[in-house]
Amino acid sequence: MRSRAAERVLICLALATLLGCTTASAQTSGRDAWQRVPDVISALALEPGSRVADIGAGSGYFVPHLAEAVGPGGRVFAVEINEWALGQLQSLIEDEGLGNVEVVRGEVDDPHLPAGSLSAALMVDAYHEMTEHRAMLDGTYAALEPGGRLVILDLAPYDASTPRDHQMEGHGIGMDLVARDLEEAGFEVLEQQPEFTESGRGRRQWMLVGRRPER
């Protein structure tokens, strides 16, 4: 469930002397230019006091943004399964003094989030890594309060006509495929943006907004 951004940072740390990779802080600065963070926060419908999960948080790019949006009275759950990423998240919390953020060790089939407690959940460049995607959607659905939102951003596949496994091997997944997954898991699909933004690697990133029904 490691994000592509986290993978990039890990490669840089390992090969910096050979490849001349940029620093993690430089990558974060570059991502600020294209990620459209205010629009993502708006799609989540966060308010002061909201409780939100970043599922597949990677090294935590979105975590400070979410922490600021929900304020000291809110809560951010940063969910990861990768040991390196879990360590990065804990360091981020300590370095930034993010007292309203909690790191959660998830599993491939369970985000380990408290039932009915979340205003919203976010998955960024993580869904295509989920081998047990239905179980993760079920766990997220259960964690959301009625009316709670799930926002998914992910990379468009090189060829959307190919099977799911092939798309995932290319570190992407089709938006239409994920929209069907959401509906099958009981979510209402509120919004689809097939060309939400273009990543720093020249890959198109789409956005889906789903909601747990009020009933």
C-alpha positions as CSV (number, residue, x, y, z in Angstrom):
1,M,0.0,0.0,0.0
2,R,3.0,2.2,-0.3
3,S,2.4,5.3,-2.5
4,R,4.4,5.9,-5.6
5,A,5.8,9.1,-4.0
6,A,7.1,6.9,-1.1
7,E,8.7,4.5,-3.5
8,R,10.4,7.4,-5.3
9,V,11.8,8.7,-2.0
10,L,13.1,5.3,-1.0
11,I,14.9,4.9,-4.3
12,C,16.4,8.3,-4.0
13,L,17.7,7.5,-0.5
14,A,19.3,4.3,-1.7
15,L,20.8,5.6,-5.0
16,A,21.4,9.3,-4.5
17,T,25.1,9.1,-4.9
18,L,24.8,7.3,-8.2
19,L,21.8,8.9,-9.8
20,G,21.8,12.4,-8.4
21,C,18.2,12.1,-7.1
22,T,16.6,15.2,-5.6
23,T,15.9,15.4,-1.9
24,A,12.6,14.4,-0.3
25,S,11.9,18.1,0.5
26,A,12.6,19.1,-3.1
27,Q,10.1,16.4,-4.3
28,T,7.5,17.7,-1.9
29,S,8.0,21.2,-3.1
30,G,7.6,20.0,-6.7
31,R,4.5,18.1,-5.9
32,D,2.9,21.2,-4.4
33,A,2.9,22.7,-7.9
34,W,0.7,20.0,-9.4
35,Q,-1.2,18.0,-6.7
36,R,-4.1,20.5,-6.3
37,V,-4.2,20.0,-2.6
38,P,-7.0,22.6,-1.8
39,D,-9.3,20.8,-4.3
40,V,-8.6,17.5,-2.7
41,I,-9.4,18.9,0.8
42,S,-12.6,20.4,-0.7
43,A,-13.6,17.1,-2.2
44,L,-13.2,15.5,1.3
45,A,-15.6,18.1,2.7
46,L,-13.4,18.5,5.8
47,E,-14.2,20.9,8.6
48,P,-12.5,21.7,11.9
49,G,-13.1,18.7,14.2
50,S,-13.5,16.2,11.3
51,R,-11.9,12.8,11.5
52,V,-10.2,11.6,8.4
53,A,-8.0,8.6,7.3
54,D,-5.2,8.7,4.8
55,I,-5.1,5.1,3.7
56,G,-1.8,4.1,2.1
57,A,-0.3,7.3,3.4
58,G,3.2,6.5,2.2
59,S,5.8,8.9,3.6
60,G,3.0,11.3,4.5
61,Y,2.7,14.0,1.9
62,F,-1.0,14.7,2.6
63,V,-0.8,14.2,6.4
64,P,0.2,17.8,7.3
65,H,-2.5,19.2,4.9
66,L,-5.1,17.0,6.5
67,A,-4.0,17.8,10.0
68,E,-4.3,21.5,9.3
69,A,-7.7,21.1,7.7
70,V,-9.3,19.3,10.6
71,G,-7.6,21.4,13.3
72,P,-6.5,20.5,16.8
73,G,-10.0,19.2,17.6
74,G,-10.0,16.8,14.7
75,R,-8.1,13.6,14.1
76,V,-6.0,12.2,11.2
77,F,-5.3,8.4,10.9
78,A,-2.3,7.7,8.7
79,V,-2.7,4.1,7.6
80,E,0.2,2.1,6.2
81,I,1.5,-1.5,6.0
82,N,5.0,-0.8,4.9
83,E,7.6,-0.7,7.7
84,W,9.7,2.0,6.1
85,A,6.7,4.2,5.5
86,L,5.4,3.6,9.1
87,G,8.8,4.9,10.4
88,Q,8.7,7.9,8.0
89,L,5.2,8.8,9.2
90,Q,6.2,8.6,12.9
91,S,9.2,10.8,12.2
92,L,7.0,13.3,10.3
93,I,4.6,13.5,13.3
94,E,7.4,14.2,15.7
95,D,9.3,16.6,13.5
96,E,6.2,18.7,12.6
97,G,4.5,18.4,16.1
98,L,1.3,17.0,14.6
99,G,-0.5,16.2,17.8
100,N,-3.8,15.4,16.0
101,V,-2.3,12.6,13.9
102,E,-2.2,8.9,14.7
103,V,-0.2,6.3,12.8
104,V,-2.1,3.1,12.2
105,R,-0.5,-0.2,11.1
106,G,-2.9,-1.7,8.6
107,E,-3.0,-5.0,6.8
108,V,-3.5,-5.8,3.1
109,D,-7.1,-6.6,3.8
110,D,-8.0,-4.4,6.7
111,P,-7.2,-0.7,7.4
112,H,-7.8,-1.2,11.1
113,L,-9.9,1.9,11.6
114,P,-12.7,2.3,14.2
115,A,-16.2,1.6,12.9
116,G,-18.5,4.5,12.1
117,S,-16.0,7.1,13.2
118,L,-14.7,8.9,10.1
119,S,-15.9,12.0,8.3
120,A,-13.8,11.1,5.3
121,A,-11.1,8.9,3.9
122,L,-8.4,9.5,1.3
123,M,-6.4,7.1,-0.9
124,V,-3.7,8.6,-3.1
125,D,-1.8,6.5,-5.6
126,A,-2.5,3.5,-3.3
127,Y,-5.6,1.8,-4.7
128,H,-3.7,0.2,-7.6
129,E,-1.4,-1.4,-5.1
130,M,-4.2,-3.1,-3.1
131,T,-4.4,-6.8,-3.9
132,E,-7.4,-7.1,-1.6
133,H,-9.2,-4.0,-2.8
134,R,-12.8,-5.2,-1.9
135,A,-11.8,-6.0,1.7
136,M,-10.1,-2.6,1.9
137,L,-13.2,-0.9,0.5
138,D,-15.4,-2.8,3.0
139,G,-13.2,-1.8,5.9
140,T,-13.3,1.8,4.8
141,Y,-17.0,1.8,4.3
142,A,-17.4,0.4,7.8
143,A,-15.2,3.1,9.2
144,L,-17.1,6.0,7.6
145,E,-20.1,7.5,9.3
146,P,-23.3,7.7,7.2
147,G,-22.7,10.4,4.6
148,G,-18.9,10.1,5.0
149,R,-16.8,10.6,1.9
150,L,-14.1,8.5,0.2
151,V,-11.8,10.3,-2.2
152,I,-9.5,8.2,-4.4
153,L,-6.8,9.7,-6.6
154,D,-4.8,7.3,-8.7
155,L,-2.7,7.1,-11.9
156,A,-4.4,6.3,-15.2
157,P,-3.2,3.0,-16.7
158,Y,-1.1,3.0,-19.8
159,D,-3.9,1.0,-21.5
160,A,-7.4,0.9,-19.8
161,S,-8.5,-1.9,-22.0
162,T,-6.2,-4.4,-20.4
163,P,-7.1,-6.6,-17.4
164,R,-6.8,-5.3,-13.9
165,D,-3.6,-7.2,-13.1
166,H,-1.9,-5.8,-16.1
167,Q,-2.9,-2.3,-15.2
168,M,-1.6,-2.7,-11.7
169,E,1.7,-4.0,-12.9
170,G,2.1,-0.6,-14.7
171,H,1.3,1.1,-11.4
172,G,-2.0,2.5,-12.5
173,I,-5.7,1.6,-12.7
174,G,-8.7,2.7,-14.7
175,M,-11.1,5.2,-13.1
176,D,-14.2,3.4,-14.5
177,L,-13.0,0.1,-13.0
178,V,-12.6,1.7,-9.6
179,A,-16.0,3.5,-9.9
180,R,-17.6,0.0,-10.4
181,D,-15.7,-1.3,-7.4
182,L,-17.1,1.6,-5.2
183,E,-20.7,0.9,-6.3
184,E,-20.4,-2.8,-5.7
185,A,-19.1,-2.0,-2.2
186,G,-22.2,0.1,-1.5
187,F,-20.8,3.6,-2.1
188,E,-22.5,6.3,-4.1
189,V,-20.3,7.8,-6.7
190,L,-20.6,11.6,-6.5
191,E,-17.9,12.9,-8.8
192,Q,-15.5,11.6,-11.4
193,Q,-12.7,13.6,-12.8
194,P,-10.7,11.6,-15.4
195,E,-8.1,14.3,-15.9
196,F,-7.8,15.7,-12.4
197,T,-4.1,16.6,-12.7
198,E,-0.8,15.5,-14.3
199,S,1.8,14.2,-11.9
200,G,5.4,15.3,-11.8
201,R,6.3,12.1,-13.7
202,G,4.0,13.1,-16.6
203,R,1.3,10.5,-15.6
204,R,-2.4,11.6,-15.6
205,Q,-4.0,11.3,-12.2
206,W,-7.8,10.9,-11.9
207,M,-10.1,11.6,-8.9
208,L,-13.2,9.8,-7.7
209,V,-15.4,11.0,-4.9
210,G,-17.6,8.4,-3.2
211,R,-20.0,8.6,-0.3
212,R,-21.4,6.1,2.2
213,P,-25.2,6.6,1.9
214,E,-27.0,8.5,4.6
215,R,-29.4,5.6,5.2
